[in-house]
Structure formats: structure tokens, C-alpha cells
Amino acid sequence: MTLLPLRWLCATALLALSTACTRTPPAASVERSVPAKAQGPDEYVLADDVSVRKLAPGVWLHVTVMTLEPYGRVSTNGLIIEEDETALLVDTGWDARQGALLLDWARDTLRRPVRAAVVTHFHEDRLGGVPALVPHGLPVHGLAETARIATTLGRPGPTETFADTRTVGSLELFFPGAGHAKDNIVVWHKDSGVLFGGCFVKDGAATNLGNVEDADVVAWPASLSRTRQRFPEARVVVPGHGRPGGPELLSHTEALLR
């Protein structure tokens, strides 16, 4: 399947990412776009800046885009996981409008309304869409540290917190140690062999580590090693930005740290 070209940007654009790239509109002001337009049975365009495509059985990759001057359109990845009659949302897009579009798509097109969400660290491309979940009373899982930082920044964050590991439905949430951020977690879906690395893992085209403003580059290699040891069965690895790959993305990230 061919991915939409505008959804994937070169790794150098990642230098634009920061903890306060955009302002998140309040949930009450969320505006929906036109209904999702199918590009085929396994790919949908929800808006100019939101798309969804099937990554593996029961696993959908969502891609949301924010325009950041002077770098242009910067895309970020997340997942929607089918859970019987419901779904789990992994990361929420850049803002409440995008988060609401993902909720609508899961309910209306996938026919599996989101019952819970996961945010993989405190940056806005991960939890910017959380305000769209608040009116629905949906639990948001994340590290206690993520919740603490979000609170200090005045943003909605995780409501269900943990310190090291947690199971949410078919997902295993794991804190491998600091890397891209001191609170980054990875998400494992054993049934499909998909490991969501988030911004802790770089895509294969990346030539640098991107935004390291909140990174711990000293701890990062050991955290990657713990991830590899814990999930040796991973077949698909999804980075926070760029194209999914395989376990080689962990090695590629390690190489960028040298």
C-alpha cells in the first residue's frame, strides 16, 4: 500500500518539535471536518492533517500533522487498536480537533468506540488531543511523571498513572528508562507483533536525534537495550515520526546516539 506522501516528512523537520509547539483549543470549541474519505478498504483521510491506515490485523496507524514555521508540515504517529467491540487509542494527535476526529472515526467507521487512551510522554504531539477525551470521561493511561509534568505545564494529562509497567487490554505499557524524554514509554501489542516506540525510536531515514531539548542521551542506549530484551518478538516497530519498520529501528536509533 502506498502512503500519502505529505504524511511523511524528512527527519530534519523533527528539530522543530518542542513541548509547546501549538496551543490546544478547549474541547468545547472542537470542530469536526467532513466525514472520513476512504482511500481503499485499509486507508482513510479524515482531514487534510489526519489520516488512518491499517498496519496489521486489528492495528491502525494514525498520522496527524501540524504546520510549524519555518519547517512546514510535521507529521506524528499513533495507533488505534481494535479491542473486541471497542478500541484503544495510543497517543492523541497535536490538538483537540485531531483527537476528536480520531474518536469519531473509531466510533463511526471502525464501529469500535475508543474506551481508553495511552499517552507515551508529555510532549504536545502525544497528549495534545487529550482535551477531546475529557468530555467523554475516557481514562488516559501514562506515567505518573507524565501526569506531573503535564500539570506543571497546565495541560490535561494521564488520569490513570503507573511507575514502570501496566497492562491495558491487549497492550503492555513499559517504561524502559529515559531517552527522548525522561518519561517516554513504549507500547507492545503481542497479538500483532507491533511495538510502538514513539519518539523514543527514530525512523530509518533519520540522520539525527531530532528534538533533544528534554532528552537524556546518556541513559538512552541502555533504555533501548532494555526494550530489545523485553520485546524480542517485535516484528513491526513504529517510531514517533516517519515510516514504521522492524527491529532495525532500535539499532538505527542506537547508532545515532554514538
For each residue, the residues with C-beta under 8 A, 3 or more apart:
1: 40 42 43 53
2:
3: 7 8 53 243
4: 7 8 39 45 51
5: 8
6: 65 73
7: 3 4 51 63 65 75
8: 3 4 5 63 75 242 243
9: 13 72 73 74 75 241 242
10: 13 205
11: 14 202 203 205 206 207 208 210 241 242
12: 15 71 207 208
13: 9 10 16 68 71 72 73 74
14: 11 17 74 206 208 210 211 241
15: 12 71 208 210 211
16: 13 21 68 71 74 211
17: 14 21 68 74 123 125 199 210 211
18: 21 123 124 211 213
19: 122 123 124 153 213 214
20: 124 153
21: 16 17 18 66 68 94 124 125
22: 66 68 94 95 124 128
23: 95
24: 95 96 124 128 129 131 155
25: 29 30 95 96 97 131
26: 29 96 131
27: 30 96 100 131 132 134 135
28:
29: 25 26 96
30: 25 27 96 97 100 131 132
31: 97
32: 97 100 101 104
33: 46 47 50 97 101
34: 37 47
35: 108
36: 44 45 46 52 104 105 108 109
37: 34 44 45 46
38: 41 43 44
39: 4 43 44 45
40: 1 43
41: 38
42: 1 53 54
43: 1 38 39 40 51 52 53 54
44: 36 37 38 39 51 52 53 105 109
45: 4 36 37 39 48 50 51
46: 33 36 37 50 51 52 101 102 104 105
47: 33 34 50 98 101
48: 45 65
49: 64 65 66 73 98
50: 33 45 46 47 62 63 64 65 93 98 101 102
51: 4 7 43 44 45 46 62 63
52: 36 43 44 46 60 61 62 63 80 102 105
53: 1 3 42 43 44 60 61 63
54: 42 43 59 60 61
55: 59 60 61 79 192 194 236 238 244
56: 59 192 193 194 236
57: 191 192
58: 81 82 189 191 192
59: 54 55 56 79 80 81 82 189 192 194
60: 52 53 54 55 79 80 81 82 110
61: 52 53 54 55 77 78 79 238 244
62: 50 51 52 77 78 79 80 93 102
63: 7 8 50 51 52 53 75 76 77 78
64: 49 50 75 76 78 93 94 98 102 125 129
65: 6 7 48 49 50 73 74 75 76 94
66: 21 22 49 73 74 76 94 95 125
67: 72 73 74
68: 13 16 17 21 22 71 72 74
69: 72
70:
71: 12 13 15 16 68 74
72: 9 13 67 68 69
73: 6 9 13 49 65 66 67
74: 9 13 14 16 17 65 66 67 68 71 125 241
75: 7 8 9 63 64 65 241 242
76: 63 64 65 66 91 93 94 125 126 240 241
77: 61 62 63 91 196 198 238 239 240 241 242 244
78: 61 62 63 64 89 90 91 92 93 102 126 196
79: 55 59 60 61 62 88 89 90 91 187 189 194 196 238
80: 52 59 60 62 87 88 89 90 102 105 106 110 114
81: 58 59 60 87 88 89 90 169 170 171 189
82: 58 59 60 87 110 112
83: 86 87 88 112 115 169 170
84: 112
85: 112
86: 83 112 113 114 115
87: 80 81 82 83 106 110 112 113 114 115
88: 79 80 81 83 114 115 116 117 118 168 169 170 171
89: 78 79 80 81 92 102 103 106 114 116 117 118 133
90: 78 79 80 81 117 118 120 171 187 196
91: 76 77 78 79 118 119 120 125 126 127 129 198
92: 78 89 98 99 102 117 119 126 127 128 129 130 132 133
93: 50 62 64 76 78 98 99 101 102 125 128 129
94: 21 22 64 65 66 76 98 124 125 128 129
95: 22 23 24 25 66 98 99 128 129
96: 24 25 26 27 29 30 99 100 128 129 130 131 132
97: 25 30 31 32 33 100 101 132
98: 47 49 50 64 92 93 94 95 101 102 128 129 132
99: 92 93 95 96 102 103 128 129 130 131 132 133
100: 27 30 32 96 97 103 104 129 132
101: 32 33 46 47 50 93 97 98 104 105
102: 46 50 52 62 64 78 80 89 92 93 98 99 105 106 114 129
103: 89 99 100 106 107 113 114 132 133 136
104: 32 36 46 100 101 107 108
105: 36 44 46 52 80 101 102 108 109 110
106: 80 87 89 102 103 109 110 112 113 114
107: 103 104 110 111 112 113 114
108: 35 36 104 105 111
109: 36 44 105 106
110: 60 80 82 87 105 106 107
111: 107 108
112: 82 83 84 85 86 87 106 107
113: 86 87 103 106 107
114: 80 86 87 88 89 102 103 106 107 117 133 138
115: 83 86 87 88 138
116: 88 89 138 139 140 141 160 168 169
117: 88 89 90 92 114 130 133 138 139 140 141
118: 88 89 90 91 140 141 142 168 171 173 185 187
119: 91 92 122 126 127 130 140 141 142 146 157 158
120: 90 91 126 142 184 185 186 187 196 198 199 200 240
121: 126 142 143 146 180 181 183 184 185 198 199 200
122: 19 119 126 127 145 146 149 150 153 155 157 181 183
123: 17 18 19 126 127 181 199 214
124: 18 19 20 21 22 24 94 127 128 155
125: 17 21 64 66 74 76 91 93 94 128 199 240
126: 76 78 91 92 119 120 121 122 123 198 199 240
127: 91 92 119 122 123 124 130 140 142 146 150 155 156 157 158
128: 22 24 92 93 94 95 96 98 99 124 125
129: 24 64 91 92 93 94 95 96 98 99 100 102 132 133
130: 92 96 99 117 119 127 133 134 140 155 156 157
131: 24 25 26 27 30 96 99 134 156
132: 27 30 92 96 97 98 99 100 103 129 135
133: 89 92 99 103 114 117 129 130 136 138 140
134: 27 130 131 137 138 156
135: 27 132
136: 103 133
137: 134
138: 114 115 116 117 133 134
139: 116 117 159 160
140: 116 117 118 119 127 130 133 156 157 158 159 160
141: 116 117 118 119 158 160 161 162 166 168 173
142: 118 119 120 121 127 146 147 157 158 160 161 183 185
143: 121 146 147 158 161 162 163 175 183 185
144: 147 148 158 161 162 163
145: 122 148 149 182 183
146: 119 121 122 127 142 143 149 150 157 158 161 183
147: 142 143 144 150 151 157 158 159 161
148: 144 145 151 152
149: 122 145 146 152 153 157 183
150: 122 127 146 147 153 155 156 157 158
151: 147 148 154 155 157
152: 148 149
153: 19 20 122 149 150
154: 151
155: 24 122 124 127 130 150 151
156: 127 130 131 134 140 150
157: 119 122 127 130 140 142 146 147 149 150 151
158: 119 127 140 141 142 143 144 146 147 150 161
159: 139 140 147
160: 116 139 140 141 142
161: 141 142 143 144 146 147 158
162: 141 143 144 165 166 173
163: 143 144 175
164: 174 175
165: 162 172 173 174 175
166: 141 162 172 173
167: 171 172 173
168: 88 116 118 141 171 173
169: 81 83 88 116
170: 81 83 88 189 190 191
171: 81 88 90 118 167 168 187 188 189
172: 165 166 167 187 188 190
173: 118 141 162 165 166 167 168 185 186 187 188
174: 164 165 185 186 187 188 227 230 231
175: 143 163 164 165 183 184 185
176: 179 184 185 186 200 223 224 226 227 230
177: 219 222 223 226
178: 181 182 183 184 215 216 219 220 223
179: 176 184 200 215 216 219 220 223 224
180: 121 184 198 199 200 209 210 211 212 214 215 220 240
181: 121 122 123 178 184 199 200 214 215
182: 145 178 214 216
183: 121 122 142 143 145 146 149 175 178
184: 120 121 175 176 178 179 180 181 198 199 200
185: 118 120 121 142 143 173 174 175 176 198 200
186: 120 173 174 176 195 196 197 198 200 201 227 231
187: 79 90 118 120 171 172 173 174 195 196 198
188: 171 172 173 174 194 195 196 230 231 234
189: 58 59 79 81 170 171 192 193 194 195 196
190: 170 172 193 233
191: 57 58 170
192: 55 56 57 58 59 189 235 236
193: 56 189 190 233 234 235 236
194: 55 56 59 79 188 189 234 235 236 237 238
195: 186 187 188 189 227 231 234 236 237 238
196: 77 78 79 90 120 186 187 188 189 238
197: 186 200 201 227 237 238 239 240 249 250
198: 77 91 120 121 126 180 184 185 186 187 201 238 239 240
199: 17 120 121 123 125 126 180 181 184 210 211 239 240 241
200: 120 121 176 179 180 181 184 185 186 197 220 223 224 227 240 253
201: 186 197 198 224 237 238 239 240 249 250 253
202: 11 206 209 210 239 242 249 252 253 256
203: 11 206 239 241 242 243 244 245 249
204: 242 243 245 248 249 252
205: 10 11 242 243
206: 11 14 202 203 209 210 239 242 252 253 256
207: 11 12 256
208: 11 12 14 15 256
209: 180 202 206 212 215 217 256 257
210: 11 14 15 17 180 199 202 206 241
211: 14 15 16 17 18 180 199 214 215
212: 180 209 215 217
213: 18 19
214: 19 123 180 181 182 211
215: 178 179 180 181 209 211 212 220
216: 178 179 182 219 220
217: 209 212 220 257
218:
219: 177 178 179 216 222 223
220: 178 179 180 200 215 216 217 223 224 253 257
221: 224 225 254 257
222: 177 219 225 226
223: 176 177 178 179 200 219 220 226 227
224: 176 179 200 201 220 221 227 228 250 253 254 257
225: 221 222 228 229
226: 176 177 222 223 229 230
227: 174 176 186 195 197 200 223 224 230 231 250
228: 224 225 231 232 247 250
229: 225 226 232
230: 174 176 188 226 227
231: 174 186 188 195 227 228 234
232: 228 229
233: 190 193
234: 188 193 194 195 231 237 246 247
235: 192 193 194 246 247
236: 55 56 192 193 194 195 244 245 246
237: 194 195 197 201 234 244 245 246 247 248 249 250
238: 55 61 77 79 194 195 196 197 198 201 244
239: 77 197 198 199 201 202 203 206 242 243 244 245 249
240: 76 77 120 125 126 180 197 198 199 200 201
241: 9 11 14 74 75 76 77 199 203 210
242: 8 9 11 75 77 202 203 204 205 206 239
243: 3 8 203 204 205 239
244: 55 61 77 203 236 237 238 239
245: 203 204 236 237 239 248 249
246: 234 235 236 237 249
247: 228 234 235 237 250 251
248: 204 237 245 251 252
249: 197 201 202 203 204 237 239 245 246 252 253
250: 197 201 224 227 228 237 247 253 254
251: 247 248 254 255
252: 202 204 206 248 249 255 256
253: 200 201 202 206 220 224 249 250 256 257
254: 221 224 250 251 257 258
255: 251 252 258
256: 202 206 207 208 209 252 253
257: 209 217 220 221 224 253 254
258: 254 255
